Amino acid sequence: MTKKRILVCLTGASGAIYGVRLIRNLKEHGHDVHLIISKWGEETLQYETGLTAKELKGEVNKAYDENDLYAGPASGSFHIDAAIIIPCSMKTMAGIAHGYADNLIARAADCA
């Protein structure tokens, strides 16, 4: 299997465990996993799983701040093989659907 660069984004919607399981599965299969967690994603992650954002960021190859619009995923020239927003809040989905890229998650989705 070819190693892929996968961007995983966690937002504040319920279901943080799905994002954690996805990250661990991708890492287990040797993929290059990049991560963005929203502010409310961090809160939900800790509340639902007991994991801190710092702990989860330690499991991936690269993590980005959701407000850093200079980060690689904010550019269409930054190569990723897939972007997954899991879980995806309605706010994030609406922002992506309407081109309102107010943070790195929405901007990365635009570029992907």
PyMOL commands that set and color helices and strands:
alter all, ss='L'
color gray80, all
select helices_A, chain A and resi 16-28+39-49+53-57+72-74+90-97+104-111
alter helices_A, ss='H'
color red, helices_A
select strands_A, chain A and resi 5-10+32-37+62-65+82-85
alter strands_A, ss='S'
color yellow, strands_A
deselect
rebuild
show_as cartoon
